[in-house]
Amino acid sequence: MTFVSIIIPFNRPKRYLKDCLDSLSEQNLTDEEIILILNGVTEDIDELLNSYDLNIVTKSFESEIGVSKARNEALKIAKGEYVYFIDSDDYIYLDGLSKLINVAKSTNADFINGEKILGGYIRDRFSEIFEMLARLKKYPLTKDKLSDEEFSLRLLVGDKTDKFEVLSVLHCLIKREKISDLFFDESVRYQCDYDFMVNVMNNVNSMVGVEDALYAKRLSDDFVNVPCLNQEMEDEGFLVYAQNYKKAYKSLNNSLLKEIMNQKLFTYFYEVYSIKFYSDSNNKWRNEYFDLYADLVQDVSFENVSFFKKRELKALQARDKNKLRKLLKIRINFNKLLEMKNILRIKTAIYYKIFNKKEIKTNQIIFCSFKGDYYSDSPKYIYEYLYENYNDEYDFVWVLNDKKVKIPGNPKRVTRFSLEYFKEVARSKYWVINGRQFAPLAKRDEQVIVSTWHGTPLKKLGLDIGNVYTMNPFIKHSYVNISKQWDYLISPNRYTTDILKSCFGYQKEIFESGYPRNDILYNADEEKVNQIKSSLNIPNDKKIILYAPTWRDDEFIDAGMIKFQLKLELDKLKDAFNDEYIILIRTHYFIADKLDLTGAEDFAIDVSKYNDIAELYLISDILITDYSSVFFDFANLKRPILYYTYDLEKYENVLRGFYIDIHEDVPGPLLKTTDEVIDAIRNIDQLKEEYKEKYDQFYERFCSIEDGNASKRIVEKIWKK
């Protein structure tokens, strides 16, 4: 006899279904059936399904029928003693389902459930460890002295205050005999679990919650094009929540469950709803939603609630908006005072309260490159073109953290996050940046942001990435929200244009002008080359290799801080080429640690802090890189490029993924060892001839717009229309 029927409605995307089935295959199931309802599927998944040694039963529908109907169709054919529901874009931790099944077999309980946590966009062991650490910080539910029933109910309701669902059918083993006459309401699209689960709760007699049986509920990694239902709803989900909560509360027989639901109801009010009510700009949370929430709490009494919290609750129950607003103002301002220990918050507040109310200087332009750490990249070359041609017409400000950096002209300098920085950002008509601006600072309508970005993308970015280990899982929302403020976005080619639209969800026009930072590669003379070499103390008789690797997402220390491990064996390179070459090593600006070049000091130079990498391209005879976009720019020089890709499979399939076929499209060899790199350098002339045709095709695709006049084109479009 089949012990459990696992029900999965599936529509898209295929990559998530693979994660889901992978996690099921790791549960050591022996007497299961997986009922996969193909809900208007357009992707070919036959090969994927055939790759598993699982008992998968499929039922197909040509058009999308919705989650409720898909689950109902599965229930009609389910044969298991228990039924288990999982969404196709979710996954189960190792033994997460096995633990539930073991408890079901030993207790014969009607209802067994585990804990649901927020899952990552990519499923692998690294991200699971990351999610577990995040869970530990939030004090996960533990059974402690709770009864089986209470622990089960607390797992069911959950403790995530920013989530509406309190009665989810996911990650629960339910005896089929208890739901033999129950079905999901097919007229409901959002939160269709409520009615079904109310009936389940009223039917079951025994419940067991299982510790550390984890289920990963994740949001879509492409919330613009393929949002999950929660992402579709956004704030409107509260309307559905309130209606379902009220209906469920009246229908439930279990008084303990109702008490736990009330506790979460108040927690949500205190931590989420009240903040939305206080800061609401369109009055939705102060009017329609206010009345709904007041209805929900009318008959609720809370024990063990502090005096101040209880006052807010009573104001809500009395529908006294003015009193509630006053109480919230006291609480929020008090919390702000506590937060003011963070000096950055104080300065941000001054930006909005004082600086942002001052008049904008219509002829002032503020420039920032790589968070103020460098005088470089496209902002540098736009500035220099403006300075050389229109110096009398504009006031210039540069964000620079190093006061020693030399800049032509005499622009005002401000250190990033200094009070003067906030002042100049607030009053500059134009912001020229090469990355994402500081998120808390929103521009005014009259201000103009010019984003040059900082490279032709090889690695997937923003909305196109499955996961970003180095940042908060909700970083993707910031990509969209920040890019919405850009008035101009610069691109060097059609390939980059298409990607920038996709990765930022960017809806405005993108200007294909070429990159200003590459102008120097066409305009510099021999004197400039010798000047750069001299500044680095490089003898004129030495040829130069530039090694410019990127970072690895799984080597992060903290958000945006990476520890780099040099894999290229410098001692071998030195033995082979010390008489002929100098090697310059340029790590990414995210890299937190300084390179250890002990033993190679007279052969290798750390140029990671050199302001302008374009100047390093200019003097280099060979580029060695991996997955850094530097090779797109270096290709303008039509000089040899070697790819030291010692961890290609991992980077390509796990960490990031690429936009191009790195095996076929790049204009140089993929090398796995230092010995292969040495051999390639020794035979560099032969490699140049071997890759000539591919290099020409690459140049035409990625570099053909570049001609040394990108800065001029941008200035004429934006400032000299």
C-alpha positions as CSV (number, residue, x, y, z in Angstrom):
1,M,0.0,0.0,0.0
2,T,1.2,3.5,-0.8
3,F,1.9,5.3,2.5
4,V,2.1,8.9,1.2
5,S,0.8,10.7,-1.9
6,I,2.9,13.8,-2.6
7,I,1.0,16.4,-4.6
8,I,2.8,18.9,-6.8
9,P,1.0,21.4,-9.1
10,F,3.5,22.6,-11.7
11,N,3.3,25.4,-14.2
12,R,6.8,27.0,-14.3
13,P,9.8,27.3,-14.2
14,K,11.5,24.0,-14.9
15,R,14.7,24.9,-12.9
16,Y,12.6,25.1,-9.7
17,L,10.9,21.8,-10.3
18,K,14.3,20.2,-10.6
19,D,15.2,21.6,-7.1
20,C,11.9,20.3,-5.8
21,L,12.3,16.8,-7.2
22,D,16.0,16.7,-6.2
23,S,15.0,17.4,-2.6
24,L,12.4,14.6,-2.7
25,S,14.9,12.2,-4.1
26,E,17.1,12.8,-1.1
27,Q,14.4,11.8,1.4
28,N,15.0,8.0,1.1
29,L,11.3,7.4,0.3
30,T,10.2,3.8,-0.3
31,D,6.4,3.7,-0.4
32,E,5.4,7.0,-1.9
33,E,3.7,8.3,-5.1
34,I,4.4,11.7,-6.5
35,I,1.4,13.2,-8.3
36,L,2.6,15.9,-10.6
37,I,-0.2,18.0,-12.1
38,L,1.1,19.6,-15.3
39,N,-0.8,22.9,-15.2
40,G,-0.5,24.4,-18.7
41,V,3.2,23.5,-18.9
42,T,5.1,24.9,-22.0
43,E,8.6,23.6,-21.1
44,D,9.8,20.1,-22.1
45,I,10.3,18.2,-18.8
46,D,10.3,14.6,-20.0
47,E,14.0,14.2,-19.8
48,L,14.0,15.7,-16.3
49,L,11.3,13.4,-15.0
50,N,13.0,10.3,-16.5
51,S,16.2,11.1,-14.7
52,Y,14.7,10.3,-11.3
53,D,14.2,6.9,-9.6
54,L,10.9,8.1,-8.2
55,N,7.3,6.9,-8.6
56,I,6.0,9.9,-10.5
57,V,2.5,10.0,-11.8
58,T,1.6,12.8,-14.1
59,K,-1.7,14.3,-15.2
60,S,-1.6,17.0,-17.9
61,F,-3.8,20.0,-18.7
62,E,-3.2,22.0,-21.9
63,S,-4.1,25.4,-20.3
64,E,-3.4,26.7,-16.8
65,I,-6.1,25.6,-14.4
66,G,-4.9,27.2,-11.2
67,V,-3.4,25.7,-8.0
68,S,-6.8,24.8,-6.4
69,K,-8.0,22.8,-9.3
70,A,-4.6,21.2,-9.8
71,R,-4.6,20.0,-6.1
72,N,-8.2,18.7,-6.4
73,E,-7.3,16.7,-9.5
74,A,-4.5,15.1,-7.6
75,L,-6.7,14.3,-4.6
76,K,-9.1,12.4,-6.9
77,I,-6.4,9.9,-7.9
78,A,-4.3,9.9,-4.6
79,K,-3.9,6.4,-3.1
80,G,-1.7,7.1,-0.1
81,E,-2.7,6.7,3.5
82,Y,-1.4,10.2,4.0
83,V,-1.4,13.2,1.6
84,Y,1.4,15.8,1.5
85,F,1.4,19.0,-0.5
86,I,4.5,20.8,-1.8
87,D,4.7,23.7,-4.3
88,S,6.9,23.1,-7.3
89,D,9.1,26.1,-6.6
90,D,9.8,25.1,-3.1
91,Y,12.1,22.4,-1.7
92,I,12.6,20.2,1.4
93,Y,15.7,20.1,3.6
94,L,17.5,16.8,4.0
95,D,15.2,14.5,6.0
96,G,12.6,17.2,6.3
97,L,9.8,14.9,4.9
98,S,11.4,11.7,6.1
99,K,11.1,12.9,9.7
100,L,7.4,13.6,9.2
101,I,6.8,10.1,7.7
102,N,8.7,8.4,10.6
103,V,6.5,10.2,13.1
104,A,3.4,9.3,11.2
105,K,4.4,5.6,11.2
106,S,5.2,5.6,14.9
107,T,2.2,7.6,16.1
108,N,-0.5,7.1,13.5
109,A,-1.5,10.7,14.1
110,D,-4.0,12.4,11.9
111,F,-1.9,15.5,11.2
112,I,1.9,15.8,11.3
113,N,3.8,19.0,10.3
114,G,7.2,20.7,10.3
115,E,8.6,24.2,10.1
116,K,8.6,26.4,6.9
117,I,11.4,28.9,6.5
118,L,12.3,31.4,3.8
119,G,14.4,29.6,1.1
120,G,17.1,30.9,-1.2
121,Y,16.7,31.5,-4.9
122,I,19.2,28.7,-5.5
123,R,19.1,25.4,-3.7
124,D,22.5,23.9,-2.7
125,R,24.3,22.9,0.5
126,F,26.0,26.3,0.8
127,S,22.7,28.3,0.6
128,E,21.0,25.8,3.0
129,I,23.7,26.5,5.6
130,F,23.2,30.2,5.0
131,E,19.5,29.9,5.5
132,M,19.9,27.8,8.6
133,L,22.2,30.5,10.2
134,A,19.6,33.1,9.4
135,R,16.9,30.9,11.0
136,L,19.0,30.5,14.2
137,K,19.3,34.3,14.5
138,K,15.5,34.5,14.6
139,Y,15.1,31.9,17.4
140,P,13.2,29.1,15.6
141,L,10.3,27.4,17.3
142,T,11.3,24.6,19.7
143,K,9.0,22.1,21.3
144,D,10.5,22.6,24.8
145,K,7.5,21.9,27.2
146,L,4.8,22.3,24.7
147,S,2.3,19.5,24.0
148,D,2.3,17.8,20.6
149,E,-0.8,19.6,19.6
150,E,0.3,23.1,20.7
151,F,3.7,22.7,19.0
152,S,2.0,21.5,15.8
153,L,-0.4,24.5,15.9
154,R,2.4,27.0,16.5
155,L,4.4,25.5,13.5
156,L,1.2,25.8,11.5
157,V,0.5,29.4,12.3
158,G,4.2,30.4,12.2
159,D,6.0,33.3,13.7
160,K,6.9,35.3,10.6
161,T,5.1,38.6,11.1
162,D,5.6,39.8,7.5
163,K,3.7,36.9,6.1
164,F,-0.1,36.8,6.0
165,E,-0.6,33.0,5.8
166,V,-1.5,31.3,9.1
167,L,-3.1,28.1,7.8
168,S,-0.9,26.8,5.0
169,V,-1.4,23.2,3.7
170,L,2.2,23.0,2.8
171,H,4.6,20.6,4.6
172,C,1.8,18.8,6.4
173,L,1.1,15.0,6.4
174,I,-2.7,14.6,6.6
175,K,-4.5,11.4,6.8
176,R,-6.5,10.9,3.6
177,E,-9.5,9.5,5.4
178,K,-9.9,12.8,7.2
179,I,-10.1,14.8,4.0
180,S,-11.9,12.2,1.7
181,D,-14.8,14.6,1.1
182,L,-12.7,17.9,1.2
183,F,-11.6,19.9,-1.8
184,F,-10.1,23.3,-2.5
185,D,-12.3,26.2,-3.6
186,E,-11.5,26.6,-7.3
187,S,-12.9,30.1,-7.4
188,V,-10.1,31.3,-5.1
189,R,-6.7,32.3,-6.6
190,Y,-4.9,33.7,-3.6
191,Q,-4.5,31.9,-0.3
192,C,-6.7,29.1,-1.3
193,D,-5.6,27.0,1.7
194,Y,-7.9,28.7,4.3
195,D,-11.2,27.0,3.8
196,F,-9.6,23.6,3.2
197,M,-7.4,23.9,6.3
198,V,-10.2,25.1,8.5
199,N,-12.0,21.8,7.7
200,V,-8.9,19.8,8.2
201,M,-8.4,21.3,11.7
202,N,-12.0,20.6,12.5
203,N,-11.7,17.0,11.3
204,V,-8.5,15.8,12.9
205,N,-8.2,14.4,16.4
206,S,-4.5,14.1,16.9
207,M,-1.6,16.4,15.9
208,V,2.1,16.2,16.2
209,G,4.7,18.9,15.3
210,V,8.2,17.8,14.4
211,E,11.3,19.7,15.3
212,D,13.9,20.6,12.7
213,A,11.9,19.1,9.8
214,L,12.4,22.0,7.5
215,Y,10.6,23.2,4.3
216,A,12.0,26.0,2.2
217,K,9.3,28.4,1.0
218,R,10.9,30.7,-1.5
219,L,10.0,33.7,-3.6
220,S,10.5,33.8,-7.3
221,D,14.0,35.0,-8.4
222,D,12.2,36.9,-11.3
223,F,9.4,38.7,-9.5
224,V,9.0,41.0,-12.6
225,N,8.3,38.3,-15.2
226,V,7.5,35.2,-13.2
227,P,6.2,36.3,-9.8
228,C,4.9,33.8,-7.3
229,L,1.4,34.4,-5.9
230,N,2.6,36.3,-2.8
231,Q,4.6,38.6,-5.0
232,E,1.7,39.2,-7.3
233,M,-0.5,40.3,-4.4
234,E,1.9,42.7,-2.6
235,D,-0.2,45.0,-0.3
236,E,-3.5,43.8,-1.8
237,G,-2.8,40.5,-0.1
238,F,-3.8,42.1,3.2
239,L,-7.4,42.4,1.9
240,V,-7.5,38.6,1.2
241,Y,-5.8,37.9,4.5
242,A,-8.3,39.9,6.5
243,Q,-11.3,38.3,4.8
244,N,-9.9,34.8,5.2
245,Y,-8.8,35.3,8.8
246,K,-12.3,36.5,9.8
247,K,-14.0,33.7,8.1
248,A,-11.6,31.0,9.4
249,Y,-11.7,32.3,12.9
250,K,-15.5,32.0,13.0
251,S,-15.5,28.5,11.6
252,L,-12.7,26.9,13.7
253,N,-13.6,24.7,16.6
254,N,-10.1,24.5,18.1
255,S,-9.8,27.3,20.8
256,L,-6.0,26.8,21.2
257,L,-5.5,27.4,17.5
258,K,-7.7,30.6,17.7
259,E,-5.6,31.8,20.6
260,I,-2.4,31.3,18.7
261,M,-3.8,33.0,15.6
262,N,-4.8,36.0,17.8
263,Q,-1.2,36.2,19.1
264,K,0.1,36.5,15.6
265,L,-2.6,38.9,14.7
266,F,-1.4,41.3,17.4
267,T,2.3,40.7,16.5
268,Y,1.6,41.6,12.9
269,F,-0.3,44.7,14.0
270,Y,2.5,45.9,16.3
271,E,5.5,45.1,14.0
272,V,4.1,45.6,10.5
273,Y,0.6,47.0,10.1
274,S,1.1,49.9,12.6
275,I,4.2,51.1,10.7
276,K,2.3,51.0,7.4
277,F,-0.6,52.9,9.0
278,Y,1.7,55.6,10.4
279,S,3.7,56.1,7.1
280,D,0.9,55.5,4.6
281,S,1.1,58.0,1.8
282,N,-2.1,57.1,-0.1
283,N,-4.4,56.5,3.0
284,K,-5.1,52.9,2.0
285,W,-3.7,51.6,5.3
286,R,-5.4,54.4,7.3
287,N,-8.9,53.9,5.9
288,E,-10.0,50.7,4.2
289,Y,-7.4,48.5,5.8
290,F,-7.8,50.2,9.2
291,D,-11.5,49.3,9.3
292,L,-10.7,45.7,8.3
293,Y,-8.1,45.4,11.1
294,A,-10.4,47.0,13.6
295,D,-13.0,44.4,12.8
296,L,-10.6,41.6,13.3
297,V,-9.5,42.7,16.8
298,Q,-12.9,43.8,18.2
299,D,-13.4,40.8,20.4
300,V,-9.8,40.0,21.1
301,S,-8.3,40.3,24.6
302,F,-4.6,39.9,25.1
303,E,-2.9,38.6,28.2
304,N,0.7,39.4,29.0
305,V,0.8,42.5,26.8
306,S,2.7,45.5,28.0
307,F,0.8,48.7,29.0
308,F,2.0,50.7,26.0
309,K,1.2,47.9,23.5
310,K,-2.3,47.5,25.1
311,R,-3.0,51.2,24.7
312,E,-2.3,51.0,20.9
313,L,-4.6,47.9,20.7
314,K,-7.4,49.7,22.5
315,A,-7.1,52.7,20.2
316,L,-7.5,50.3,17.2
317,Q,-10.5,48.5,18.8
318,A,-12.1,51.9,19.4
319,R,-11.3,52.9,15.8
320,D,-9.7,56.1,17.2
321,K,-7.3,57.0,14.4
322,N,-6.0,60.2,15.9
323,K,-5.1,58.5,19.2
324,L,-3.5,55.6,17.5
325,R,-1.4,58.0,15.3
326,K,-0.2,59.9,18.4
327,L,0.7,56.7,20.2
328,L,2.6,55.4,17.1
329,K,4.4,58.7,16.8
330,I,5.7,58.4,20.3
331,R,6.8,54.8,19.7
332,I,8.4,55.4,16.3
333,N,10.2,58.6,17.4
334,F,11.5,56.9,20.5
335,N,12.9,54.0,18.3
336,K,14.4,56.6,16.0
337,L,16.2,58.1,18.9
338,L,17.7,54.7,19.8
339,E,18.7,54.2,16.1
340,M,20.4,57.6,16.1
341,K,23.4,55.9,17.5
342,N,24.0,55.1,13.9
343,I,25.5,58.4,12.6
344,L,24.6,57.5,9.0
345,R,20.9,57.5,10.0
346,I,21.4,61.0,11.4
347,K,22.9,62.3,8.2
348,T,20.2,60.7,6.1
349,A,17.6,62.4,8.2
350,I,19.4,65.7,7.8
351,Y,19.5,65.1,4.0
352,Y,15.7,64.9,3.9
353,K,14.8,67.4,6.6
354,I,17.3,70.2,5.6
355,F,19.4,69.7,2.5
356,N,16.6,68.3,0.3
357,K,14.5,71.4,1.0
358,K,17.2,73.8,-0.4
359,E,17.3,75.0,-4.0
360,I,18.9,72.7,-6.6
361,K,21.9,74.1,-8.4
362,T,21.0,73.7,-12.1
363,N,24.6,73.8,-13.3
364,Q,26.1,71.5,-10.7
365,I,27.2,67.9,-11.6
366,I,28.3,65.4,-8.9
367,F,30.4,62.4,-10.0
368,C,31.0,59.1,-8.1
369,S,32.9,56.0,-9.2
370,F,32.9,52.8,-7.3
371,K,31.5,54.3,-4.1
372,G,34.1,57.1,-4.1
373,D,37.1,54.7,-3.9
374,Y,38.5,55.6,-7.3
375,Y,38.8,58.4,-9.7
376,S,38.1,56.2,-12.7
377,D,35.7,54.5,-15.1
378,S,33.2,56.3,-17.3
379,P,32.4,59.1,-14.8
380,K,36.0,60.1,-15.0
381,Y,36.0,60.5,-18.7
382,I,32.7,62.2,-18.9
383,Y,34.0,64.7,-16.3
384,E,37.3,65.3,-18.2
385,Y,35.4,65.9,-21.5
386,L,33.1,68.4,-19.8
387,Y,36.0,70.0,-18.0
388,E,38.1,70.4,-21.2
389,N,35.2,71.7,-23.3
390,Y,32.6,73.3,-21.0
391,N,34.5,74.2,-17.8
392,D,33.0,77.7,-17.5
393,E,29.4,76.4,-17.7
394,Y,29.3,73.9,-14.9
395,D,30.3,73.4,-11.2
396,F,31.8,70.0,-10.6
397,V,31.8,67.9,-7.5
398,W,33.7,64.6,-7.0
399,V,32.9,62.0,-4.4
400,L,36.4,60.8,-3.4
401,N,37.5,59.0,-0.2
402,D,41.2,59.5,-0.9
403,K,42.2,63.2,-0.7
404,K,45.6,62.5,-2.4
405,V,44.1,61.5,-5.8
406,K,45.0,64.1,-8.5
407,I,42.2,65.4,-10.6
408,P,42.5,67.9,-13.5
409,G,40.9,71.2,-12.7
410,N,39.7,72.1,-9.3
411,P,36.4,70.3,-8.6
412,K,35.0,70.3,-5.1
413,R,35.8,67.0,-3.3
414,V,33.6,65.3,-0.7
415,T,34.1,62.1,1.2
416,R,31.3,59.6,0.8
417,F,28.9,59.7,3.7
418,S,30.4,62.9,5.1
419,L,27.8,65.6,5.9
420,E,29.1,67.6,2.9
421,Y,28.5,64.6,0.7
422,F,24.8,64.6,1.6
423,K,24.6,68.3,1.1
424,E,26.1,68.2,-2.4
425,V,24.0,65.2,-3.5
426,A,20.9,67.1,-2.4
427,R,21.7,70.2,-4.4
428,S,23.3,68.8,-7.6
429,K,21.1,68.8,-10.7
430,Y,23.0,65.9,-12.2
431,W,24.4,62.7,-10.6
432,V,26.9,60.7,-12.7
433,I,27.5,57.3,-11.3
434,N,28.8,53.9,-12.4
435,G,26.9,51.7,-10.1
436,R,23.9,51.8,-7.8
437,Q,23.4,54.9,-5.8
438,F,23.0,54.9,-2.0
439,A,19.5,53.5,-1.7
440,P,18.2,55.7,1.2
441,L,18.8,58.8,-0.8
442,A,16.0,59.4,-3.3
443,K,16.4,62.1,-5.9
444,R,14.0,64.9,-6.4
445,D,11.9,65.1,-9.6
446,E,14.1,67.9,-11.0
447,Q,17.3,66.0,-10.6
448,V,18.8,63.8,-13.3
449,I,20.7,60.5,-12.7
450,V,23.1,59.3,-15.4
451,S,24.1,55.7,-14.8
452,T,27.0,54.5,-16.9
453,W,27.2,51.1,-15.2
454,H,30.6,49.6,-15.1
455,G,31.1,46.9,-17.7
456,T,29.7,44.6,-20.4
457,P,28.1,41.8,-18.4
458,L,29.5,38.3,-18.5
459,K,28.2,37.1,-15.1
460,K,24.5,37.2,-14.5
461,L,23.3,40.3,-12.7
462,G,20.3,41.5,-10.6
463,L,17.0,39.9,-11.6
464,D,18.8,37.4,-13.8
465,I,20.8,35.8,-10.9
466,G,19.3,32.7,-9.2
467,N,20.9,33.8,-5.9
468,V,23.3,36.3,-4.4
469,Y,25.1,34.9,-1.4
470,T,26.9,38.2,-0.6
471,M,23.7,40.1,0.0
472,N,20.3,40.1,1.6
473,P,17.9,37.7,-0.4
474,F,15.7,40.8,-1.2
475,I,18.6,42.6,-2.9
476,K,16.8,42.1,-6.2
477,H,14.0,44.5,-5.2
478,S,16.7,47.1,-4.7
479,Y,17.9,46.6,-8.3
480,V,14.5,47.5,-9.6
481,N,13.7,50.3,-7.1
482,I,17.1,52.0,-7.6
483,S,17.1,51.8,-11.4
484,K,13.7,53.3,-11.6
485,Q,15.3,56.6,-10.6
486,W,17.8,56.6,-13.4
487,D,17.1,59.0,-16.2
488,Y,19.9,57.8,-18.5
489,L,21.5,54.4,-18.7
490,I,24.6,54.0,-20.9
491,S,25.5,50.9,-22.9
492,P,28.4,50.0,-25.2
493,N,26.5,47.5,-27.4
494,R,23.2,45.9,-28.2
495,Y,24.1,42.8,-26.2
496,T,24.6,44.9,-23.0
497,T,21.4,46.9,-23.7
498,D,19.3,43.8,-23.7
499,I,20.9,42.5,-20.5
500,L,20.5,45.8,-18.6
501,K,16.8,45.9,-19.5
502,S,16.5,42.4,-18.1
503,C,18.6,42.5,-15.0
504,F,17.2,45.8,-13.8
505,G,13.7,45.5,-15.1
506,Y,14.6,48.8,-16.8
507,Q,11.7,50.3,-18.9
508,K,13.3,53.5,-20.2
509,E,15.5,54.1,-23.2
510,I,19.1,52.9,-23.0
511,F,21.7,55.0,-24.8
512,E,24.1,52.9,-26.9
513,S,27.0,55.3,-27.0
514,G,30.0,53.1,-26.2
515,Y,31.7,53.3,-22.8
516,P,33.5,56.6,-22.0
517,R,36.0,54.7,-20.0
518,N,37.2,53.1,-23.2
519,D,37.9,56.4,-25.0
520,I,41.5,56.3,-23.7
521,L,42.2,53.0,-25.5
522,Y,41.7,54.9,-28.8
523,N,43.0,58.3,-28.0
524,A,46.2,57.8,-25.8
525,D,49.6,58.3,-27.3
526,E,53.1,56.8,-26.6
527,E,53.8,59.6,-24.1
528,K,50.8,58.6,-22.0
529,V,51.8,54.9,-22.1
530,N,55.4,55.8,-20.9
531,Q,54.0,58.0,-18.2
532,I,51.8,55.2,-16.8
533,K,54.7,52.8,-16.8
534,S,57.0,55.3,-15.1
535,S,54.5,55.8,-12.3
536,L,54.5,52.1,-11.6
537,N,58.4,51.8,-11.9
538,I,58.1,49.4,-14.8
539,P,61.3,49.2,-17.0
540,N,60.6,49.9,-20.7
541,D,62.3,46.7,-21.7
542,K,59.8,44.5,-19.8
543,K,56.5,43.3,-21.3
544,I,53.5,43.4,-19.1
545,I,50.9,40.8,-18.1
546,L,47.8,42.0,-16.4
547,Y,46.0,39.5,-14.2
548,A,42.5,40.7,-13.3
549,P,40.3,38.0,-11.7
550,T,36.8,38.6,-10.4
551,W,35.4,37.6,-7.0
552,R,33.6,34.4,-5.9
553,D,30.2,34.7,-4.3
554,D,31.0,31.9,-1.9
555,E,34.1,33.6,-0.5
556,F,32.2,36.5,1.1
557,I,33.0,37.7,4.6
558,D,30.1,40.1,4.9
559,A,27.7,41.9,2.6
560,G,29.7,43.2,-0.3
561,M,33.1,42.1,1.3
562,I,35.0,39.3,-0.3
563,K,38.1,37.3,0.7
564,F,40.2,36.5,-2.3
565,Q,42.4,33.4,-2.6
566,L,45.1,33.8,-5.3
567,K,45.2,30.5,-7.2
568,L,47.7,31.5,-9.9
569,E,51.1,30.2,-8.8
570,L,53.3,33.2,-9.0
571,D,56.5,31.3,-8.2
572,K,56.1,29.2,-11.3
573,L,55.4,32.2,-13.4
574,K,58.4,34.0,-12.0
575,D,60.7,31.1,-12.8
576,A,59.4,31.0,-16.3
577,F,59.2,34.7,-17.2
578,N,61.1,36.9,-14.7
579,D,63.6,38.1,-17.4
580,E,60.9,39.0,-19.9
581,Y,57.7,40.0,-18.1
582,I,56.3,41.9,-15.2
583,I,52.8,40.8,-13.9
584,L,50.3,43.3,-12.6
585,I,47.6,41.9,-10.3
586,R,44.3,43.7,-10.1
587,T,41.6,42.3,-7.9
588,H,38.0,43.4,-7.8
589,Y,37.1,46.4,-5.6
590,F,34.9,44.2,-3.4
591,I,38.1,42.3,-2.2
592,A,38.6,43.0,1.4
593,D,42.1,41.6,2.0
594,K,45.6,42.7,0.7
595,L,47.5,40.3,-1.5
596,D,50.5,38.5,-0.1
597,L,53.2,38.7,-2.8
598,T,56.0,37.4,-0.6
599,G,58.8,36.0,-2.8
600,A,57.5,37.6,-6.0
601,E,58.1,41.3,-5.1
602,D,60.4,42.0,-8.0
603,F,58.1,40.2,-10.5
604,A,54.5,40.9,-9.4
605,I,52.9,44.3,-8.5
606,D,49.6,44.6,-6.7
607,V,47.7,47.3,-8.6
608,S,44.3,46.7,-7.0
609,K,44.3,50.3,-5.6
610,Y,45.4,51.9,-8.9
611,N,42.7,54.3,-9.8
612,D,42.0,53.6,-13.4
613,I,42.2,50.1,-14.8
614,A,41.8,51.4,-18.4
615,E,45.4,52.8,-18.0
616,L,46.5,49.3,-17.0
617,Y,44.9,47.9,-20.1
618,L,46.8,50.5,-22.2
619,I,50.3,49.3,-21.0
620,S,49.6,45.6,-20.9
621,D,50.6,43.1,-23.6
622,I,48.6,40.2,-22.4
623,L,45.5,40.0,-20.2
624,I,44.8,37.0,-17.9
625,T,41.3,36.9,-16.4
626,D,38.6,34.5,-15.5
627,Y,34.9,35.7,-15.3
628,S,35.6,39.4,-15.0
629,S,34.1,41.6,-17.6
630,V,37.4,43.3,-18.1
631,F,38.1,41.3,-21.2
632,F,35.3,43.0,-23.1
633,D,37.1,46.4,-22.6
634,F,40.6,45.0,-23.2
635,A,39.4,43.5,-26.5
636,N,39.3,47.0,-27.9
637,L,43.1,46.8,-28.1
638,K,43.0,43.5,-30.0
639,R,45.7,42.1,-27.7
640,P,45.9,38.5,-26.5
641,I,43.5,37.3,-23.7
642,L,44.0,34.2,-21.6
643,Y,41.2,32.8,-19.4
644,Y,42.4,31.1,-16.1
645,T,39.2,29.3,-15.2
646,Y,40.3,26.8,-12.6
647,D,36.8,26.6,-11.1
648,L,34.7,27.0,-14.3
649,E,32.2,24.2,-13.6
650,K,31.4,25.5,-10.2
651,Y,31.2,29.1,-11.2
652,E,29.1,28.4,-14.3
653,N,26.6,26.0,-12.7
654,V,26.4,26.9,-9.1
655,L,27.6,30.4,-8.2
656,R,26.5,32.7,-11.0
657,G,26.1,31.5,-14.6
658,F,27.0,33.4,-17.7
659,Y,25.1,35.4,-20.4
660,I,27.4,34.1,-23.2
661,D,28.7,30.6,-24.0
662,I,32.1,31.0,-22.4
663,H,33.3,27.7,-24.1
664,E,32.5,29.0,-27.6
665,D,32.4,32.8,-27.6
666,V,35.5,34.1,-25.9
667,P,38.5,35.1,-28.0
668,G,41.1,33.1,-26.1
669,P,41.8,29.6,-24.5
670,L,40.2,28.4,-21.2
671,L,43.0,27.2,-19.0
672,K,42.7,25.2,-15.8
673,T,46.2,25.2,-14.3
674,T,49.2,27.5,-13.9
675,D,51.2,25.2,-16.2
676,E,48.7,25.6,-18.9
677,V,48.9,29.4,-18.5
678,I,52.7,29.3,-18.8
679,D,52.5,27.2,-21.9
680,A,50.0,29.7,-23.4
681,I,52.3,32.6,-22.7
682,R,55.2,30.9,-24.3
683,N,53.2,30.2,-27.4
684,I,51.3,33.6,-27.4
685,D,52.0,34.4,-31.1
686,Q,50.7,31.0,-32.2
687,L,47.5,31.6,-30.1
688,K,47.0,35.0,-31.6
689,E,46.9,33.4,-35.0
690,E,44.7,30.5,-33.8
691,Y,42.1,32.9,-32.3
692,K,42.2,35.6,-35.0
693,E,38.9,34.8,-36.6
694,K,37.1,34.4,-33.3
695,Y,38.6,37.6,-32.0
696,D,37.4,39.6,-35.1
697,Q,33.9,38.2,-34.5
698,F,34.0,39.1,-30.8
699,Y,35.3,42.6,-31.6
700,E,32.5,43.2,-34.1
701,R,29.8,42.0,-31.6
702,F,31.1,43.9,-28.5
703,C,33.4,46.7,-29.5
704,S,32.3,48.0,-32.8
705,I,30.6,51.1,-31.4
706,E,33.7,52.2,-29.6
707,D,35.8,54.8,-31.3
708,G,37.1,57.1,-28.6
709,N,34.1,59.5,-28.8
710,A,31.7,58.0,-26.3
711,S,32.1,60.8,-23.8
712,K,31.4,63.4,-26.5
713,R,28.2,61.5,-27.6
714,I,26.9,61.4,-24.0
715,V,27.6,65.0,-23.3
716,E,25.9,66.1,-26.5
717,K,22.8,64.0,-25.7
718,I,22.4,65.0,-22.1
719,W,23.9,68.4,-21.6
720,K,24.1,69.9,-25.1
721,K,20.8,68.7,-26.7
